[in-house]
């Protein structure tokens, strides 16, 4: 996998990466791909899945932090 592709995937937002991942899954499930191509698509899919997981984890952390801030301000008012 090229560094250029890795950089391209790392620059994607969640929606873009998830849509690309869905396209990869459809390609692997629906087409008779040569082995070399299937391996490339699979590897790209792994990078896309990793990117989606990173973005979801980051979003979850932000939600937790916001919840803690909200809980702290509620406690301070009470």
Sine and cosine of phi, psi and omega as CSV:
sin_phi,cos_phi,sin_psi,cos_psi,sin_omega,cos_omega
0.00,0.00,0.68,-0.73,-0.06,-1.00
-0.99,0.15,0.45,-0.89,0.07,-1.00
-0.89,0.45,-0.53,0.85,0.01,-1.00
-0.88,0.47,-0.67,0.74,0.02,-1.00
-0.91,0.40,-0.67,0.75,0.03,-1.00
-0.87,0.49,-0.68,0.74,0.03,-1.00
-0.91,0.42,-0.65,0.76,0.02,-1.00
-0.87,0.50,-0.70,0.71,-0.02,-1.00
-0.93,0.37,-0.65,0.76,0.01,-1.00
-0.91,0.42,-0.38,0.92,0.01,-1.00
-1.00,0.09,-0.16,0.99,-0.07,-1.00
-0.97,0.24,0.57,-0.82,0.18,-0.98
-0.99,0.12,0.10,-1.00,-0.10,-0.99
-0.87,0.50,-0.73,0.68,-0.08,-1.00
-0.88,0.48,-0.66,0.75,0.00,-1.00
-0.92,0.39,-0.72,0.70,-0.01,-1.00
-0.91,0.43,-0.65,0.76,-0.02,-1.00
-0.92,0.40,-0.66,0.75,0.04,-1.00
-0.90,0.44,-0.66,0.75,0.03,-1.00
-0.91,0.42,-0.62,0.78,0.04,-1.00
-0.89,0.45,-0.68,0.74,0.04,-1.00
-0.89,0.46,-0.63,0.78,0.05,-1.00
-0.89,0.45,-0.68,0.74,0.02,-1.00
-0.88,0.48,-0.69,0.72,0.01,-1.00
-0.87,0.48,-0.70,0.71,0.01,-1.00
-0.88,0.47,-0.64,0.77,0.02,-1.00
-0.89,0.45,-0.71,0.71,-0.04,-1.00
-0.93,0.36,-0.56,0.83,-0.03,-1.00
-0.99,0.17,-0.54,0.84,-0.20,-0.98
-0.96,-0.28,-0.26,0.97,-0.11,-0.99
-0.90,-0.44,0.49,-0.87,0.13,-0.99
-1.00,0.02,1.00,-0.02,-0.03,-1.00
-1.00,-0.05,0.57,-0.82,0.16,-0.99
-0.87,0.49,0.48,-0.88,-0.08,-1.00
-0.80,0.60,-0.72,0.69,-0.03,-1.00
-0.86,0.50,-0.71,0.71,0.01,-1.00
-0.91,0.40,-0.68,0.74,0.01,-1.00
-0.88,0.48,-0.64,0.77,0.04,-1.00
-0.91,0.42,-0.64,0.77,0.04,-1.00
-0.91,0.43,-0.69,0.72,0.02,-1.00
-0.90,0.44,-0.67,0.74,0.02,-1.00
-0.89,0.46,-0.71,0.71,0.01,-1.00
-0.89,0.45,-0.66,0.75,0.06,-1.00
-0.88,0.47,-0.66,0.75,0.04,-1.00
-0.88,0.48,-0.63,0.78,0.03,-1.00
-0.89,0.45,-0.68,0.74,0.04,-1.00
-0.91,0.42,-0.64,0.77,0.02,-1.00
-0.91,0.41,-0.67,0.74,0.03,-1.00
-0.89,0.45,-0.65,0.76,0.03,-1.00
-0.89,0.45,-0.67,0.74,0.02,-1.00
-0.89,0.46,-0.70,0.72,0.03,-1.00
-0.87,0.49,-0.69,0.73,0.01,-1.00
-0.89,0.45,-0.66,0.75,0.03,-1.00
-0.87,0.48,-0.72,0.70,-0.03,-1.00
-0.92,0.39,-0.63,0.78,0.04,-1.00
-0.91,0.41,-0.65,0.76,0.03,-1.00
-0.89,0.45,-0.66,0.75,0.03,-1.00
-0.90,0.44,-0.68,0.73,0.02,-1.00
-0.91,0.42,-0.65,0.76,0.02,-1.00
-0.89,0.46,-0.66,0.75,0.03,-1.00
-0.89,0.46,-0.67,0.75,0.02,-1.00
-0.89,0.45,-0.67,0.74,0.02,-1.00
-0.89,0.46,-0.68,0.73,0.02,-1.00
-0.88,0.47,-0.68,0.73,0.01,-1.00
-0.90,0.44,-0.68,0.73,0.01,-1.00
-0.91,0.42,-0.61,0.79,0.03,-1.00
-0.90,0.43,-0.64,0.77,0.02,-1.00
-0.91,0.40,-0.65,0.76,0.03,-1.00
-0.90,0.44,-0.70,0.72,0.01,-1.00
-0.89,0.45,-0.69,0.72,0.02,-1.00
-0.90,0.44,-0.63,0.78,0.01,-1.00
-0.91,0.41,-0.65,0.76,-0.01,-1.00
-0.95,0.33,-0.55,0.83,0.07,-1.00
-0.91,0.41,-0.64,0.77,0.01,-1.00
-0.92,0.39,-0.61,0.79,-0.02,-1.00
-0.93,0.37,-0.54,0.84,-0.01,-1.00
-0.97,0.23,-0.46,0.89,-0.13,-0.99
-1.00,0.07,0.00,0.00,0.00,0.00
